[in-house]
Amino acid sequence: MKKDSQYDLAIAKLAHKTHHFAFELDRAFFAQFEQNLVQDGNLHADVTLDKTDRLLTLDFHITGTVRLVCDRSLDEFDQPIDVKEQLLVRFGDRELELDDNVLQITPETQTLPLAQHLFDYIGLALPMKKLHPRFQNEPDENPESDSKLIFTTRQPGDDADDEDAGDPRWDALRNLN
C-alpha cells in the first residue's frame, strides 16, 4: 500500500471529546492497494472518533457501491455496501495489533492511518459469491450442492434386503472376526 496522508487522522492535536470525519473512497483510494478484489467504487465513510485519556473509539459507517465482476458471467456490476464497524485504540508502551478491532499505540503517536482499516472493512462486507443482480434471484441448479455429502458403495436399484448378500469375496473377510 502506498502512503497517503489524506486518510490519516492527526490525533495528537485533537481535544478530548467527540470528533467527526468524512472520507470519499473512489478509484484513487482503491489504487493505493496492490490487490484485485476491488478496483473502483463510490463510497462515503463517516468516522466518529471519541478521544479520552486512555482510549480512542472510532465508529465507522461506510455506505455506497463498489464495482465488482460477476463470478458467473464476468459482467461488471455495482454491489451496494453498508458497513458499521468499531475500532478501539488504546495507549501503551509500544505499538501492537491486539485484535482485529483493537490496536495499541504509544502516547507519542502523532497520526493514525485509517486507509487499511477502511479497505479491510469494505473487503469483509463483500459477498463470497459475486453474482450480477440478474442472477441473484435464480434458484441454484443443484440446491443440495452445499449439503452434507454421503458416500455409499450401494448402486442405484439395489434393494435393502440384498445388502447382506454381497460379493462372495467379502464373505471370507467377514469370517475373520
Residue pairs with C-beta under 8 A, 6 or more apart in sequence:
1 32
1 33
1 34
1 115
1 116
1 119
2 32
3 113
4 32
4 115
5 111
6 23
7 23
7 29
7 113
7 114
7 115
7 118
8 111
8 112
8 113
8 114
8 115
9 21
9 47
9 49
9 111
9 112
9 114
10 110
10 111
11 49
11 51
11 56
11 109
11 110
11 111
11 112
12 109
12 110
12 111
14 49
14 51
15 51
16 51
16 52
16 53
17 50
17 51
18 48
18 49
18 50
18 51
19 48
19 49
19 50
19 51
20 46
20 47
20 48
20 49
21 46
21 47
21 48
21 49
22 44
22 45
22 46
22 47
23 44
23 45
23 47
23 114
23 118
24 43
24 44
24 45
25 41
25 42
25 43
25 44
25 45
25 62
25 64
25 118
25 122
26 40
26 41
26 42
26 43
27 39
27 40
27 41
29 41
29 115
29 118
29 119
30 38
30 39
30 40
30 41
30 119
31 39
32 115
33 119
37 123
37 126
38 66
38 67
38 68
38 122
38 123
38 126
39 67
40 66
40 67
41 64
41 65
41 66
41 67
41 81
41 122
42 64
42 65
43 62
43 63
43 64
43 65
43 66
43 81
43 122
44 62
44 63
44 64
45 60
45 61
45 62
45 118
46 60
46 61
46 62
47 58
47 59
47 60
47 61
47 114
48 58
48 59
48 61
49 56
49 57
49 58
50 56
50 57
50 58
50 59
54 90
54 91
55 88
55 89
55 90
55 91
56 88
56 89
56 90
56 112
57 86
57 87
57 88
57 89
58 86
58 87
58 88
58 89
58 114
59 84
59 85
59 86
60 83
60 84
60 85
60 86
60 87
60 117
60 118
60 121
61 83
61 84
62 81
62 82
62 83
62 85
62 118
62 121
62 122
62 125
63 81
63 82
63 83
64 80
64 81
65 78
65 79
65 80
65 81
66 78
66 79
66 81
66 122
66 126
67 76
67 77
67 78
67 79
68 76
68 77
68 78
68 79
68 126
68 130
69 75
69 76
69 130
70 76
70 77
70 130
70 131
70 132
70 135
71 129
71 130
71 131
72 131
72 132
72 135
73 132
73 135
75 132
77 132
77 133
79 126
79 127
79 130
81 122
81 125
81 126
82 125
83 121
83 122
83 124
83 125
85 101
85 121
86 101
87 101
87 102
87 103
87 117
88 101
88 102
88 103
89 102
89 103
89 104
89 105
89 112
90 98
90 102
90 103
90 104
90 105
91 104
91 105
91 106
91 107
92 104
92 105
92 106
93 106
94 104
94 106
95 103
95 104
95 105
95 106
95 109
96 103
96 104
97 103
97 104
98 104
105 112
154 163
